[in-house]
Protein backbone atom coordinates (compact mmCIF):
# COMPACT_ATOMS: atom_id res chain seq x y z
CA UNK A 1 0.00 0.00 0.00
CA UNK A 2 1.27 3.47 -0.89
CA UNK A 3 2.38 5.43 2.17
CA UNK A 4 0.20 8.49 2.77
CA UNK A 5 1.68 11.86 3.75
CA UNK A 6 -0.03 14.22 6.17
CA UNK A 7 0.52 17.81 7.19
CA UNK A 8 1.08 18.45 10.89
CA UNK A 9 -0.20 21.85 12.04
CA UNK A 10 1.52 22.53 15.37
CA UNK A 11 0.77 25.42 17.72
CA UNK A 12 3.18 26.08 20.60
CA UNK A 13 1.86 28.21 23.44
CA UNK A 14 2.05 28.98 27.15
CA UNK A 15 0.64 26.11 29.21
CA UNK A 16 -1.81 28.55 30.81
CA UNK A 17 -3.34 29.13 27.35
CA UNK A 18 -3.52 25.45 26.41
CA UNK A 19 -7.27 24.92 26.87
CA UNK A 20 -8.14 27.92 24.70
CA UNK A 21 -5.66 26.86 22.02
CA UNK A 22 -7.20 23.36 22.03
CA UNK A 23 -10.63 24.88 21.43
CA UNK A 24 -9.31 26.88 18.48
CA UNK A 25 -7.47 23.88 17.02
CA UNK A 26 -10.71 21.88 17.22
CA UNK A 27 -12.03 24.18 14.49
CA UNK A 28 -9.74 22.22 12.17
CA UNK A 29 -10.03 18.73 13.63
CA UNK A 30 -11.24 17.06 16.83
CA UNK A 31 -8.21 14.75 16.71
CA UNK A 32 -5.67 16.68 18.78
CA UNK A 33 -2.18 15.60 19.77
CA UNK A 34 -1.35 17.50 22.96
CA UNK A 35 2.14 17.97 24.39
CA UNK A 36 1.64 19.08 28.00
CA UNK A 37 4.30 18.32 30.60
CA UNK A 38 2.88 20.42 33.45
CA UNK A 39 1.68 17.45 35.52
CA UNK A 40 4.75 15.23 35.22
CA UNK A 41 5.79 16.10 38.77
CA UNK A 42 2.46 15.02 40.23
CA UNK A 43 2.18 11.67 41.96
CA UNK A 44 1.57 9.04 39.28
CA UNK A 45 0.14 5.55 39.38
CA UNK A 46 2.83 2.87 39.25
CA UNK A 47 1.82 1.86 35.74
CA UNK A 48 3.14 5.17 34.46
CA UNK A 49 6.07 5.81 36.75
CA UNK A 50 8.73 3.72 35.07
CA UNK A 51 7.67 4.70 31.58
CA UNK A 52 8.44 8.42 31.54
CA UNK A 53 11.11 9.33 29.01
CA UNK A 54 13.96 11.55 30.23
CA UNK A 55 13.16 14.17 27.59
CA UNK A 56 9.70 14.56 29.13
CA UNK A 57 11.05 14.80 32.67
CA UNK A 58 13.36 17.64 31.56
CA UNK A 59 10.76 19.45 29.41
CA UNK A 60 9.71 23.06 30.06
CA UNK A 61 6.53 22.86 32.17
CA UNK A 62 5.47 26.38 31.15
CA UNK A 63 5.22 25.55 27.44
CA UNK A 64 2.82 23.23 25.66
CA UNK A 65 1.88 22.38 22.08
CA UNK A 66 -1.15 21.16 20.20
CA UNK A 67 -1.06 19.47 16.79
CA UNK A 68 -3.65 18.39 14.26
CA UNK A 69 -3.01 16.34 11.14
CA UNK A 70 -4.66 17.19 7.83
CA UNK A 71 -4.29 15.84 4.31
CA UNK A 72 -1.81 17.38 1.91
CA UNK A 73 -4.70 18.76 -0.17
CA UNK A 74 -6.22 20.74 2.72
CA UNK A 75 -4.42 24.07 2.17
CA UNK A 76 -2.07 24.04 5.20
CA UNK A 77 -0.78 27.58 4.58
CA UNK A 78 -4.29 29.02 4.68
CA UNK A 79 -5.05 26.97 7.80
CA UNK A 80 -1.91 28.32 9.46
CA UNK A 81 -2.90 31.91 8.63
CA UNK A 82 -6.42 31.37 10.00
CA UNK A 83 -5.05 29.99 13.28
CA UNK A 84 -2.65 32.89 13.70
CA UNK A 85 -5.43 35.40 13.11
CA UNK A 86 -7.83 33.72 15.55
CA UNK A 87 -5.17 33.40 18.27
CA UNK A 88 -4.16 37.02 17.76
CA UNK A 89 -7.78 38.14 18.20
CA UNK A 90 -7.88 36.18 21.48
CA UNK A 91 -4.64 37.84 22.61
CA UNK A 92 -2.72 34.57 22.79
CA UNK A 93 0.98 34.53 21.99
CA UNK A 94 1.70 31.35 20.08
CA UNK A 95 3.79 30.06 17.20
CA UNK A 96 2.04 28.12 14.44
CA UNK A 97 4.01 25.93 12.03
CA UNK A 98 3.29 23.13 9.60
CA UNK A 99 5.39 20.25 8.33
CA UNK A 100 4.95 17.08 6.30
CA UNK A 101 4.84 13.75 8.11
CA UNK A 102 4.19 10.27 6.79
CA UNK A 103 1.47 8.15 8.35
CA UNK A 104 4.06 5.55 9.26
CA UNK A 105 6.26 8.13 11.02
CA UNK A 106 3.27 9.57 12.89
CA UNK A 107 2.16 6.19 14.15
CA UNK A 108 5.69 5.21 15.12
CA UNK A 109 6.15 8.41 17.13
CA UNK A 110 3.41 7.23 19.55
CA UNK A 111 5.13 3.96 20.21
CA UNK A 112 7.93 5.60 22.18
CA UNK A 113 5.56 6.78 24.92
CA UNK A 114 2.34 4.79 24.53
CA UNK A 115 2.36 1.99 27.10
CA UNK A 116 -0.40 -0.03 28.88
CA UNK A 117 -2.76 2.30 30.71
CA UNK A 118 -5.12 1.40 33.55
CA UNK A 119 -8.49 3.13 33.25
CA UNK A 120 -11.22 2.89 35.86
CA UNK A 121 -11.27 -0.29 37.95
CA UNK A 122 -10.72 -3.02 35.36
CA UNK A 123 -10.01 -1.66 31.89
CA UNK A 124 -6.43 -1.71 30.63
CA UNK A 125 -5.64 -0.12 27.26
CA UNK A 126 -2.76 -2.08 25.73
CA UNK A 127 -1.05 -0.94 22.50
CA UNK A 128 -0.72 -3.79 20.07
CA UNK A 129 3.09 -3.63 20.14
CA UNK A 130 2.98 -4.26 23.93
CA UNK A 131 0.59 -7.20 23.70
CA UNK A 132 3.22 -9.90 24.18
CA UNK A 133 4.92 -8.06 27.06
CA UNK A 134 1.88 -7.23 29.18
CA UNK A 135 0.83 -9.79 31.79
CA UNK A 136 -2.78 -9.22 32.79
CA UNK A 137 -4.57 -10.20 35.99
CA UNK A 138 -7.74 -12.34 35.82
CA UNK A 139 -10.14 -9.48 36.59
CA UNK A 140 -8.74 -7.05 33.99
CA UNK A 141 -10.50 -6.20 30.73
CA UNK A 142 -7.86 -5.84 28.02
CA UNK A 143 -8.56 -3.46 25.13
CA UNK A 144 -5.96 -3.64 22.35
CA UNK A 145 -5.29 -0.41 20.45
CA UNK A 146 -3.41 0.62 17.34
CA UNK A 147 -4.28 4.35 17.13
CA UNK A 148 -2.97 5.03 13.63
CA UNK A 149 -4.07 8.55 12.68
CA UNK A 150 -7.15 8.64 14.94
CA UNK A 151 -7.73 10.28 18.32
CA UNK A 152 -8.37 7.93 21.24
CA UNK A 153 -5.44 6.06 22.73
CA UNK A 154 -6.61 6.18 26.33
CA UNK A 155 -3.78 8.52 27.35
CA UNK A 156 -5.87 11.70 27.26
CA UNK A 157 -7.94 12.69 30.29
CA UNK A 158 -11.16 12.98 28.28
CA UNK A 159 -10.93 9.40 27.02
CA UNK A 160 -10.03 8.01 30.44
CA UNK A 161 -12.94 9.85 32.07
CA UNK A 162 -15.34 8.49 29.46
CA UNK A 163 -14.08 4.94 29.82
CA UNK A 164 -14.39 5.14 33.61
CA UNK A 165 -18.00 6.32 33.35
CA UNK A 166 -18.78 3.57 30.83
CA UNK A 167 -17.50 1.04 33.32
CA UNK A 168 -19.93 2.46 35.89
CA UNK A 169 -23.02 2.48 33.66
CA UNK A 170 -22.77 -0.23 31.00
CA UNK A 171 -25.05 -3.14 31.87
CA UNK A 172 -25.09 -6.60 30.25
CA UNK A 173 -27.26 -6.64 27.16
CA UNK A 174 -27.36 -2.87 26.70
CA UNK A 175 -27.15 -1.07 23.34
CA UNK A 176 -24.49 1.64 23.13
CA UNK A 177 -23.77 4.51 20.70
CA UNK A 178 -20.38 6.28 20.42
CA UNK A 179 -20.57 9.64 18.59
CA UNK A 180 -17.20 10.93 17.34
CA UNK A 181 -15.55 7.58 17.95
CA UNK A 182 -11.99 8.30 16.80
CA UNK A 183 -10.03 5.07 17.21
CA UNK A 184 -13.17 3.23 18.37
CA UNK A 185 -11.82 2.82 21.88
CA UNK A 186 -15.03 3.63 23.78
CA UNK A 187 -17.30 1.37 21.73
CA UNK A 188 -14.79 -1.46 22.11
CA UNK A 189 -14.63 -0.85 25.87
CA UNK A 190 -18.44 -0.93 26.01
CA UNK A 191 -18.54 -4.23 24.13
CA UNK A 192 -16.01 -5.83 26.45
CA UNK A 193 -17.93 -4.49 29.47
CA UNK A 194 -20.98 -6.47 28.34
CA UNK A 195 -22.91 -4.33 25.88
CA UNK A 196 -24.95 -6.42 23.46
CA UNK A 197 -24.49 -4.06 20.50
CA UNK A 198 -22.44 -0.90 19.88
CA UNK A 199 -22.75 1.62 17.07
CA UNK A 200 -19.80 3.98 16.55
CA UNK A 201 -19.52 6.86 14.09
CA UNK A 202 -17.12 9.62 13.13
CA UNK A 203 -17.08 12.35 10.50
CA UNK A 204 -13.51 11.40 9.50
CA UNK A 205 -13.32 8.39 7.12
CA UNK A 206 -9.74 7.75 8.24
CA UNK A 207 -10.87 7.46 11.86
CA UNK A 208 -13.62 5.03 10.83
CA UNK A 209 -11.07 2.94 8.92
CA UNK A 210 -8.82 2.75 11.99
CA UNK A 211 -11.76 2.06 14.31
CA UNK A 212 -12.82 -0.88 12.13
CA UNK A 213 -9.27 -2.25 12.29
CA UNK A 214 -9.30 -1.97 16.10
CA UNK A 215 -12.71 -3.67 16.21
CA UNK A 216 -11.22 -6.64 14.35
CA UNK A 217 -8.12 -6.51 16.53
CA UNK A 218 -10.30 -6.97 19.64
CA UNK A 219 -12.63 -9.55 18.04
CA UNK A 220 -15.75 -7.59 19.00
CA UNK A 221 -18.11 -8.47 16.17
CA UNK A 222 -21.01 -6.68 17.85
CA UNK A 223 -19.47 -3.24 17.17
CA UNK A 224 -20.46 -1.47 13.94
CA UNK A 225 -18.68 1.68 12.78
CA UNK A 226 -19.82 4.11 10.06
CA UNK A 227 -19.02 7.59 8.71
CA UNK A 228 -21.46 10.21 10.00
CA UNK A 229 -21.47 13.93 10.79
CA UNK A 230 -22.54 13.54 14.41
CA UNK A 231 -25.90 11.67 14.29
CA UNK A 232 -26.91 12.72 10.76
CA UNK A 233 -26.41 9.22 9.31
CA UNK A 234 -27.54 7.20 12.33
CA UNK A 235 -30.40 4.91 11.34
CA UNK A 236 -30.26 2.48 14.23
CA UNK A 237 -32.90 1.72 16.86
CA UNK A 238 -32.87 3.61 20.14
CA UNK A 239 -29.98 3.03 22.55
CA UNK A 240 -29.58 2.49 26.30
CA UNK A 241 -26.37 4.48 26.58
CA UNK A 242 -24.41 6.97 24.45
CA UNK A 243 -20.92 8.43 24.73
CA UNK A 244 -19.90 11.76 23.18
CA UNK A 245 -16.25 12.64 23.71
CA UNK A 246 -15.77 15.71 21.53
CA UNK A 247 -15.76 19.39 22.69
CA UNK A 248 -18.28 21.61 24.47
CA UNK A 249 -19.43 23.50 21.36
CA UNK A 250 -20.21 20.29 19.47
CA UNK A 251 -21.95 18.70 22.45
CA UNK A 252 -24.12 21.82 22.79
CA UNK A 253 -24.97 21.63 19.07
CA UNK A 254 -25.80 17.94 19.40
CA UNK A 255 -27.94 18.29 22.54
CA UNK A 256 -31.35 18.86 20.85
CA UNK A 257 -30.94 15.84 18.55
CA UNK A 258 -29.33 13.02 20.49
CA UNK A 259 -32.31 12.37 22.75
CA UNK A 260 -34.36 10.92 19.90
CA UNK A 261 -31.90 8.03 19.67
CA UNK A 262 -32.09 7.23 23.39
CA UNK A 263 -34.67 5.38 25.47
CA UNK A 264 -36.31 7.04 28.45
CA UNK A 265 -33.90 6.76 31.42
CA UNK A 266 -30.99 6.10 29.02
CA UNK A 267 -27.54 7.28 30.07
CA UNK A 268 -25.64 9.97 28.14
CA UNK A 269 -21.91 10.29 28.87
CA UNK A 270 -20.20 13.48 27.70
CA UNK A 271 -16.54 14.45 27.86
CA UNK A 272 -13.99 16.67 26.10
CA UNK A 273 -15.31 19.67 28.05
CA UNK A 274 -12.96 22.17 29.66
CA UNK A 275 -14.10 23.01 33.20
CA UNK A 276 -14.88 26.61 32.25
CA UNK A 277 -17.57 25.36 29.84
CA UNK A 278 -19.05 22.71 32.15
CA UNK A 279 -21.96 24.76 33.57
CA UNK A 280 -23.00 26.01 30.13
CA UNK A 281 -22.88 22.52 28.64
CA UNK A 282 -24.81 20.96 31.52
CA UNK A 283 -27.51 23.65 31.33
CA UNK A 284 -27.95 23.02 27.60
CA UNK A 285 -28.26 19.28 28.16
CA UNK A 286 -30.71 19.85 31.01
CA UNK A 287 -32.83 22.02 28.73
CA UNK A 288 -32.74 19.18 26.19
CA UNK A 289 -34.18 16.69 28.69
CA UNK A 290 -31.22 15.25 30.60
CA UNK A 291 -30.51 15.24 34.35
CA UNK A 292 -26.91 15.05 35.56
CA UNK A 293 -26.30 12.06 37.82
CA UNK A 294 -22.49 11.98 38.04
CA UNK A 295 -19.56 14.24 37.19
CA UNK A 296 -15.78 13.78 37.10
CA UNK A 297 -12.84 16.15 36.70
CA UNK A 298 -9.19 15.64 35.84
CA UNK A 299 -6.52 18.23 35.05
CA UNK A 300 -9.01 20.88 33.94
CA UNK A 301 -11.20 18.50 31.93
CA UNK A 302 -14.80 17.71 32.82
CA UNK A 303 -17.01 14.70 32.08
CA UNK A 304 -20.49 13.80 33.21
CA UNK A 305 -23.13 11.11 33.05
CA UNK A 306 -26.73 12.24 32.56
CA UNK A 307 -30.04 10.40 32.50
CA UNK A 308 -32.69 11.08 29.89
CA UNK A 309 -35.80 12.30 31.63
CA UNK A 310 -38.75 9.93 31.31
CA UNK A 311 -41.75 11.44 29.59
CA UNK A 312 -45.10 10.23 30.90
CA UNK A 313 -47.90 10.41 28.31
CA UNK A 314 -50.73 12.74 29.27
CA UNK A 315 -53.90 10.84 30.16
CA UNK A 316 -57.15 12.29 28.84
C-alpha positions as CSV (number, residue, x, y, z in Angstrom):
1,X,0.0,0.0,0.0
2,X,1.3,3.5,-0.9
3,X,2.4,5.4,2.2
4,X,0.2,8.5,2.8
5,X,1.7,11.9,3.7
6,X,0.0,14.2,6.2
7,X,0.5,17.8,7.2
8,X,1.1,18.4,10.9
9,X,-0.2,21.8,12.0
10,X,1.5,22.5,15.4
11,X,0.8,25.4,17.7
12,X,3.2,26.1,20.6
13,X,1.9,28.2,23.4
14,X,2.0,29.0,27.2
15,X,0.6,26.1,29.2
16,X,-1.8,28.5,30.8
17,X,-3.3,29.1,27.4
18,X,-3.5,25.4,26.4
19,X,-7.3,24.9,26.9
20,X,-8.1,27.9,24.7
21,X,-5.7,26.9,22.0
22,X,-7.2,23.4,22.0
23,X,-10.6,24.9,21.4
24,X,-9.3,26.9,18.5
25,X,-7.5,23.9,17.0
26,X,-10.7,21.9,17.2
27,X,-12.0,24.2,14.5
28,X,-9.7,22.2,12.2
29,X,-10.0,18.7,13.6
30,X,-11.2,17.1,16.8
31,X,-8.2,14.8,16.7
32,X,-5.7,16.7,18.8
33,X,-2.2,15.6,19.8
34,X,-1.3,17.5,23.0
35,X,2.1,18.0,24.4
36,X,1.6,19.1,28.0
37,X,4.3,18.3,30.6
38,X,2.9,20.4,33.4
39,X,1.7,17.5,35.5
40,X,4.7,15.2,35.2
41,X,5.8,16.1,38.8
42,X,2.5,15.0,40.2
43,X,2.2,11.7,42.0
44,X,1.6,9.0,39.3
45,X,0.1,5.6,39.4
46,X,2.8,2.9,39.3
47,X,1.8,1.9,35.7
48,X,3.1,5.2,34.5
49,X,6.1,5.8,36.8
50,X,8.7,3.7,35.1
51,X,7.7,4.7,31.6
52,X,8.4,8.4,31.5
53,X,11.1,9.3,29.0
54,X,14.0,11.5,30.2
55,X,13.2,14.2,27.6
56,X,9.7,14.6,29.1
57,X,11.1,14.8,32.7
58,X,13.4,17.6,31.6
59,X,10.8,19.5,29.4
60,X,9.7,23.1,30.1
61,X,6.5,22.9,32.2
62,X,5.5,26.4,31.2
63,X,5.2,25.6,27.4
64,X,2.8,23.2,25.7
65,X,1.9,22.4,22.1
66,X,-1.2,21.2,20.2
67,X,-1.1,19.5,16.8
68,X,-3.6,18.4,14.3
69,X,-3.0,16.3,11.1
70,X,-4.7,17.2,7.8
71,X,-4.3,15.8,4.3
72,X,-1.8,17.4,1.9
73,X,-4.7,18.8,-0.2
74,X,-6.2,20.7,2.7
75,X,-4.4,24.1,2.2
76,X,-2.1,24.0,5.2
77,X,-0.8,27.6,4.6
78,X,-4.3,29.0,4.7
79,X,-5.0,27.0,7.8
80,X,-1.9,28.3,9.5
81,X,-2.9,31.9,8.6
82,X,-6.4,31.4,10.0
83,X,-5.1,30.0,13.3
84,X,-2.6,32.9,13.7
85,X,-5.4,35.4,13.1
86,X,-7.8,33.7,15.5
87,X,-5.2,33.4,18.3
88,X,-4.2,37.0,17.8
89,X,-7.8,38.1,18.2
90,X,-7.9,36.2,21.5
91,X,-4.6,37.8,22.6
92,X,-2.7,34.6,22.8
93,X,1.0,34.5,22.0
94,X,1.7,31.3,20.1
95,X,3.8,30.1,17.2
96,X,2.0,28.1,14.4
97,X,4.0,25.9,12.0
98,X,3.3,23.1,9.6
99,X,5.4,20.2,8.3
100,X,4.9,17.1,6.3
101,X,4.8,13.8,8.1
102,X,4.2,10.3,6.8
103,X,1.5,8.1,8.4
104,X,4.1,5.5,9.3
105,X,6.3,8.1,11.0
106,X,3.3,9.6,12.9
107,X,2.2,6.2,14.1
108,X,5.7,5.2,15.1
109,X,6.1,8.4,17.1
110,X,3.4,7.2,19.5
111,X,5.1,4.0,20.2
112,X,7.9,5.6,22.2
113,X,5.6,6.8,24.9
114,X,2.3,4.8,24.5
115,X,2.4,2.0,27.1
116,X,-0.4,0.0,28.9
117,X,-2.8,2.3,30.7
118,X,-5.1,1.4,33.6
119,X,-8.5,3.1,33.3
120,X,-11.2,2.9,35.9
121,X,-11.3,-0.3,38.0
122,X,-10.7,-3.0,35.4
123,X,-10.0,-1.7,31.9
124,X,-6.4,-1.7,30.6
125,X,-5.6,-0.1,27.3
126,X,-2.8,-2.1,25.7
127,X,-1.1,-0.9,22.5
128,X,-0.7,-3.8,20.1
129,X,3.1,-3.6,20.1
130,X,3.0,-4.3,23.9
131,X,0.6,-7.2,23.7
132,X,3.2,-9.9,24.2
133,X,4.9,-8.1,27.1
134,X,1.9,-7.2,29.2
135,X,0.8,-9.8,31.8
136,X,-2.8,-9.2,32.8
137,X,-4.6,-10.2,36.0
138,X,-7.7,-12.3,35.8
139,X,-10.1,-9.5,36.6
140,X,-8.7,-7.1,34.0
141,X,-10.5,-6.2,30.7
142,X,-7.9,-5.8,28.0
143,X,-8.6,-3.5,25.1
144,X,-6.0,-3.6,22.4
145,X,-5.3,-0.4,20.4
146,X,-3.4,0.6,17.3
147,X,-4.3,4.3,17.1
148,X,-3.0,5.0,13.6
149,X,-4.1,8.5,12.7
150,X,-7.2,8.6,14.9
151,X,-7.7,10.3,18.3
152,X,-8.4,7.9,21.2
153,X,-5.4,6.1,22.7
154,X,-6.6,6.2,26.3
155,X,-3.8,8.5,27.3
156,X,-5.9,11.7,27.3
157,X,-7.9,12.7,30.3
158,X,-11.2,13.0,28.3
159,X,-10.9,9.4,27.0
160,X,-10.0,8.0,30.4
161,X,-12.9,9.8,32.1
162,X,-15.3,8.5,29.5
163,X,-14.1,4.9,29.8
164,X,-14.4,5.1,33.6
165,X,-18.0,6.3,33.3
166,X,-18.8,3.6,30.8
167,X,-17.5,1.0,33.3
168,X,-19.9,2.5,35.9
169,X,-23.0,2.5,33.7
170,X,-22.8,-0.2,31.0
171,X,-25.0,-3.1,31.9
172,X,-25.1,-6.6,30.3
173,X,-27.3,-6.6,27.2
174,X,-27.4,-2.9,26.7
175,X,-27.2,-1.1,23.3
176,X,-24.5,1.6,23.1
177,X,-23.8,4.5,20.7
178,X,-20.4,6.3,20.4
179,X,-20.6,9.6,18.6
180,X,-17.2,10.9,17.3
181,X,-15.6,7.6,17.9
182,X,-12.0,8.3,16.8
183,X,-10.0,5.1,17.2
184,X,-13.2,3.2,18.4
185,X,-11.8,2.8,21.9
186,X,-15.0,3.6,23.8
187,X,-17.3,1.4,21.7
188,X,-14.8,-1.5,22.1
189,X,-14.6,-0.9,25.9
190,X,-18.4,-0.9,26.0
191,X,-18.5,-4.2,24.1
192,X,-16.0,-5.8,26.5
193,X,-17.9,-4.5,29.5
194,X,-21.0,-6.5,28.3
195,X,-22.9,-4.3,25.9
196,X,-25.0,-6.4,23.5
197,X,-24.5,-4.1,20.5
198,X,-22.4,-0.9,19.9
199,X,-22.8,1.6,17.1
200,X,-19.8,4.0,16.6
201,X,-19.5,6.9,14.1
202,X,-17.1,9.6,13.1
203,X,-17.1,12.3,10.5
204,X,-13.5,11.4,9.5
205,X,-13.3,8.4,7.1
206,X,-9.7,7.8,8.2
207,X,-10.9,7.5,11.9
208,X,-13.6,5.0,10.8
209,X,-11.1,2.9,8.9
210,X,-8.8,2.7,12.0
211,X,-11.8,2.1,14.3
212,X,-12.8,-0.9,12.1
213,X,-9.3,-2.2,12.3
214,X,-9.3,-2.0,16.1
215,X,-12.7,-3.7,16.2
216,X,-11.2,-6.6,14.3
217,X,-8.1,-6.5,16.5
218,X,-10.3,-7.0,19.6
219,X,-12.6,-9.5,18.0
220,X,-15.7,-7.6,19.0
221,X,-18.1,-8.5,16.2
222,X,-21.0,-6.7,17.9
223,X,-19.5,-3.2,17.2
224,X,-20.5,-1.5,13.9
225,X,-18.7,1.7,12.8
226,X,-19.8,4.1,10.1
227,X,-19.0,7.6,8.7
228,X,-21.5,10.2,10.0
229,X,-21.5,13.9,10.8
230,X,-22.5,13.5,14.4
231,X,-25.9,11.7,14.3
232,X,-26.9,12.7,10.8
233,X,-26.4,9.2,9.3
234,X,-27.5,7.2,12.3
235,X,-30.4,4.9,11.3
236,X,-30.3,2.5,14.2
237,X,-32.9,1.7,16.9
238,X,-32.9,3.6,20.1
239,X,-30.0,3.0,22.5
240,X,-29.6,2.5,26.3
241,X,-26.4,4.5,26.6
242,X,-24.4,7.0,24.4
243,X,-20.9,8.4,24.7
244,X,-19.9,11.8,23.2
245,X,-16.3,12.6,23.7
246,X,-15.8,15.7,21.5
247,X,-15.8,19.4,22.7
248,X,-18.3,21.6,24.5
249,X,-19.4,23.5,21.4
250,X,-20.2,20.3,19.5
251,X,-22.0,18.7,22.4
252,X,-24.1,21.8,22.8
253,X,-25.0,21.6,19.1
254,X,-25.8,17.9,19.4
255,X,-27.9,18.3,22.5
256,X,-31.3,18.9,20.9
257,X,-30.9,15.8,18.5
258,X,-29.3,13.0,20.5
259,X,-32.3,12.4,22.7
260,X,-34.4,10.9,19.9
261,X,-31.9,8.0,19.7
262,X,-32.1,7.2,23.4
263,X,-34.7,5.4,25.5
264,X,-36.3,7.0,28.5
265,X,-33.9,6.8,31.4
266,X,-31.0,6.1,29.0
267,X,-27.5,7.3,30.1
268,X,-25.6,10.0,28.1
269,X,-21.9,10.3,28.9
270,X,-20.2,13.5,27.7
271,X,-16.5,14.5,27.9
272,X,-14.0,16.7,26.1
273,X,-15.3,19.7,28.0
274,X,-13.0,22.2,29.7
275,X,-14.1,23.0,33.2
276,X,-14.9,26.6,32.3
277,X,-17.6,25.4,29.8
278,X,-19.1,22.7,32.2
279,X,-22.0,24.8,33.6
280,X,-23.0,26.0,30.1
281,X,-22.9,22.5,28.6
282,X,-24.8,21.0,31.5
283,X,-27.5,23.6,31.3
284,X,-28.0,23.0,27.6
285,X,-28.3,19.3,28.2
286,X,-30.7,19.8,31.0
287,X,-32.8,22.0,28.7
288,X,-32.7,19.2,26.2
289,X,-34.2,16.7,28.7
290,X,-31.2,15.3,30.6
291,X,-30.5,15.2,34.3
292,X,-26.9,15.0,35.6
293,X,-26.3,12.1,37.8
294,X,-22.5,12.0,38.0
295,X,-19.6,14.2,37.2
296,X,-15.8,13.8,37.1
297,X,-12.8,16.2,36.7
298,X,-9.2,15.6,35.8
299,X,-6.5,18.2,35.1
300,X,-9.0,20.9,33.9
301,X,-11.2,18.5,31.9
302,X,-14.8,17.7,32.8
303,X,-17.0,14.7,32.1
304,X,-20.5,13.8,33.2
305,X,-23.1,11.1,33.0
306,X,-26.7,12.2,32.6
307,X,-30.0,10.4,32.5
308,X,-32.7,11.1,29.9
309,X,-35.8,12.3,31.6
310,X,-38.7,9.9,31.3
311,X,-41.7,11.4,29.6
312,X,-45.1,10.2,30.9
313,X,-47.9,10.4,28.3
314,X,-50.7,12.7,29.3
315,X,-53.9,10.8,30.2
316,X,-57.2,12.3,28.8
